[in-house]
Amino acid sequence: MRGGELNAALTNALVRTQTEHLDRGPASAITFYRGNVVVAVMHEVLTNAEKVLARNGSHDDVSEFRRLSRQVMEADFRAAVERLTGRRVIAFLGANRLEPDVAAEIFILDAPL
């Protein structure tokens, strides 16, 4: 599997993982790869509770919850990427922004695709 088909399969797997863990997936997501790097960008990922906390000034708490959630999801994220690419994930990085509401998940693979 390569190209758009792989991009779509990766997006679906990562969104499914987030939805399973947080009971809500992003409003939209896109995944792409180049060489040994896979990048997923997800828009509107915050739950309603996180949005309320952020509006009331608890940005640090929401960011910390997202960091902890990513730690819990990491094994499932890695497993999906490894299964679909046939490569081993040697590094995983992720970040969230509250405004705009966007997340990025970056996977460094052991060899180019």
KOLLUMLUM-203995 format. One record per residue (C-alpha): residue number from 1; residue in three letters; chain; x, z, y. Coordinates in steps of 0.25 Angstrom, whole numbers, padded with zeros to 4 digits, m for minus. Last residue first. Layout:
% KOLLUMLUM-203995
(NUM; Ala; A; (X; Z; Y));
...
This chain:
% KOLLUMLUM-203995
(113; Leu; A; (0035; 0011; 0017));
(112; Pro; A; (0048; 0017; 0021));
(111; Ala; A; (0055; 0028; 0013));
(110; Asp; A; (0054; 0043; 0013));
(109; Leu; A; (0042; 0043; 0022));
(108; Ile; A; (0040; 0050; 0035));
(107; Phe; A; (0026; 0054; 0038));
(106; Ile; A; (0020; 0055; 0051));
(105; Glu; A; (0006; 0062; 0054));
(104; Ala; A; (0001; 0060; 0068));
(103; Ala; A; (m0011; 0067; 0074));
(102; Val; A; (m0020; 0064; 0086));
(101; Asp; A; (m0030; 0071; 0095));
(100; Pro; A; (m0025; 0067; 0109));
(99; Glu; A; (m0024; 0077; 0113));
(98; Leu; A; (m0022; 0087; 0101));
(97; Arg; A; (m0010; 0080; 0096));
(96; Asn; A; (m0006; 0082; 0081));
(95; Ala; A; (0007; 0080; 0074));
(94; Gly; A; (0013; 0077; 0060));
(93; Leu; A; (0026; 0075; 0053));
(92; Phe; A; (0029; 0072; 0039));
(91; Ala; A; (0042; 0070; 0033));
(90; Ile; A; (0048; 0065; 0019));
(89; Val; A; (0035; 0058; 0015));
(88; Arg; A; (0038; 0051; 0001));
(87; Arg; A; (0034; 0037; 0000));
(86; Gly; A; (0023; 0030; m0009));
(85; Thr; A; (0015; 0027; 0004));
(84; Leu; A; (0001; 0032; m0001));
(83; Arg; A; (0005; 0043; m0009));
(82; Glu; A; (0016; 0048; 0000));
(81; Val; A; (0007; 0047; 0012));
(80; Ala; A; (m0004; 0055; 0005));
(79; Ala; A; (0005; 0066; 0000));
(78; Arg; A; (0011; 0068; 0013));
(77; Phe; A; (m0002; 0070; 0020));
(76; Asp; A; (m0007; 0079; 0009));
(75; Ala; A; (0006; 0088; 0010));
(74; Glu; A; (0005; 0088; 0025));
(73; Met; A; (m0009; 0092; 0026));
(72; Val; A; (m0006; 0107; 0027));
(71; Gln; A; (0005; 0105; 0037));
(70; Arg; A; (m0004; 0096; 0045));
(69; Ser; A; (m0014; 0107; 0045));
(68; Leu; A; (m0004; 0117; 0051));
(67; Arg; A; (0000; 0107; 0062));
(66; Arg; A; (m0014; 0104; 0065));
(65; Phe; A; (m0017; 0119; 0066));
(64; Glu; A; (m0005; 0121; 0075));
(63; Ser; A; (m0010; 0110; 0084));
(62; Val; A; (m0024; 0116; 0085));
(61; Asp; A; (m0018; 0130; 0088));
(60; Asp; A; (m0008; 0124; 0099));
(59; His; A; (m0020; 0117; 0105));
(58; Ser; A; (m0029; 0129; 0106));
(57; Gly; A; (m0033; 0126; 0121));
(56; Asn; A; (m0048; 0126; 0119));
(55; Arg; A; (m0049; 0111; 0117));
(54; Ala; A; (m0039; 0112; 0106));
(53; Leu; A; (m0047; 0122; 0099));
(52; Val; A; (m0059; 0114; 0100));
(51; Lys; A; (m0052; 0101; 0095));
(50; Glu; A; (m0046; 0109; 0083));
(49; Ala; A; (m0060; 0114; 0079));
(48; Asn; A; (m0066; 0100; 0080));
(47; Thr; A; (m0054; 0095; 0071));
(46; Leu; A; (m0043; 0087; 0077));
(45; Val; A; (m0038; 0074; 0071));
(44; Glu; A; (m0043; 0064; 0082));
(43; His; A; (m0033; 0053; 0079));
(42; Met; A; (m0024; 0052; 0067));
(41; Val; A; (m0010; 0045; 0067));
(40; Ala; A; (m0003; 0043; 0054));
(39; Val; A; (0011; 0039; 0053));
(38; Val; A; (0019; 0035; 0041));
(37; Val; A; (0035; 0033; 0043));
(36; Asn; A; (0044; 0027; 0032));
(35; Gly; A; (0044; 0013; 0038));
(34; Arg; A; (0032; 0012; 0047));
(33; Tyr; A; (0019; 0018; 0043));
(32; Phe; A; (0005; 0019; 0049));
(31; Thr; A; (m0007; 0028; 0049));
(30; Ile; A; (m0020; 0028; 0058));
(29; Ala; A; (m0030; 0039; 0060));
(28; Ser; A; (m0044; 0040; 0066));
(27; Ala; A; (m0054; 0051; 0068));
(26; Pro; A; (m0044; 0061; 0061));
(25; Gly; A; (m0049; 0068; 0049));
(24; Arg; A; (m0057; 0081; 0048));
(23; Asp; A; (m0059; 0092; 0037));
(22; Leu; A; (m0045; 0096; 0040));
(21; His; A; (m0038; 0096; 0027));
(20; Glu; A; (m0046; 0085; 0020));
(19; Thr; A; (m0047; 0077; 0033));
(18; Gln; A; (m0032; 0077; 0035));
(17; Thr; A; (m0029; 0072; 0021));
(16; Arg; A; (m0040; 0061; 0022));
(15; Val; A; (m0034; 0057; 0036));
(14; Leu; A; (m0020; 0056; 0029));
(13; Ala; A; (m0025; 0048; 0017));
(12; Asn; A; (m0033; 0039; 0025));
(11; Thr; A; (m0022; 0036; 0035));
(10; Leu; A; (m0012; 0034; 0024));
(9; Ala; A; (m0022; 0024; 0017));
(8; Ala; A; (m0024; 0016; 0029));
(7; Asn; A; (m0009; 0015; 0033));
(6; Leu; A; (m0007; 0011; 0018));
(5; Glu; A; (m0017; 0000; 0019));
(4; Gly; A; (m0012; m0005; 0033));
(3; Gly; A; (0002; m0007; 0028));
(2; Arg; A; (0006; m0004; 0014));
(1; Met; A; (0000; 0000; 0000));
